[in-house]
Amino acid sequence: MVDRMVGVPKTEIELADVVRQFGSQYQSRYGDQMLPSQKKALADITACCTRELGGRLYGCDDCQGTFWQYHGCRNRACPKCQGNQTQEWLQERQAELLPCDYFHAVATVPSQLRRLFRRHQKLMYGLLMQVSAAAVKDLCAQKRLLGAVPGILAVLHTWNGQLRYHPHVHLLITGGGITADGQHWEPARGEFLVPVYLLSRKIAAYFREALKKASPTVYAKIPADVWRREWVSFCKHYGHGNDAVLTYLSRYVFRTAISNARILSMDQSHVAFRWKDRRSNAWRTERLPGVEFLHRFLQHVLPRGFHRVRYYGLWHPSKRSESDRAWVLLILATPVATWLRPRVPILWETLSEWGEASHLVLIEVVDHEPAMPRCPHCESCRTWLVGDYPRHGVP
């Protein structure tokens, strides 16, 4: 649930405020060109944290006042709804986190392909994620590089800091993997995983073949020199263990095209926002007409049903048993004094089956009831729930 307190002055500009002010103008101008997912995003964000979606009424024992917390829209394009969804998703992913080094790679596409990506989004996005992971897996399988199967988490982004169209895939890769015989964990060699230039060539070659097979008509529209261009920005060591994963998740997995914190101001015609200039490592400010701002934002709303987060290698759903085995192999290969204790109950069963659980203490994940919110009028913690009202049910 995402909260908005009734009776508390709101000074910060949010994306929802921009949508409410300029959404109708945008739909009047571009409504016939909008995807169903874009129309839904506008409708959801407009209703986010309002009476329309229902909410909870609380009372305060100290000031005797009442206040509402309205429900969020939970649309994946809404920046206000990503915090709670991140926590829920992370709890479900605990079983997949391995206590090892991690690497971060980014696969980009040449600018000549962006128009085709925009026109054939599901096809092109899906192929880019698939071939990027396949290229990493195939390079890691080579004995001279790693000689093992890593876990890969791929996340699709389609924007840059200025909200312009820039499709690319972020890849979180375990710094090691299970050998082909399934008996050993092979760690990465220091802070090196695979050569970037080889990864770039492989992704381009794999994408070329996959697109040619999936859609010959789209493939025929691509100039030949596109396949000789750079497709990977970098691949670098990212950190170790849960801290690396948590940092990655917060930065990439649930990031929306723009956060509320980056929206600086709004008037009757324009919106100002800040963006990070990576070349100079400095923040810049850009001011756009409200309709143009929404036009840039909405091009990053993904087609309905498209999964922007996908798992490959050890983290593929069909490889769950191998991922659990990787946990065990990592623990057994770690000196006793520096054991990383697993926090997921399911691993107890896995370890017990393999007879390796006698020396480990597992910490259960316990779900706690959420604390009562503070009163927005007097800051008291002595609040209580008056009633929970569903959508369109707020009196």
Order of alpha helices (4+ residues) and beta strands (2+ residues): alpha-alpha-beta-beta-alpha-beta-alpha-alpha-beta-beta-beta-beta-alpha-alpha-beta-alpha-beta-beta-beta-alpha-beta-alpha-alpha-beta
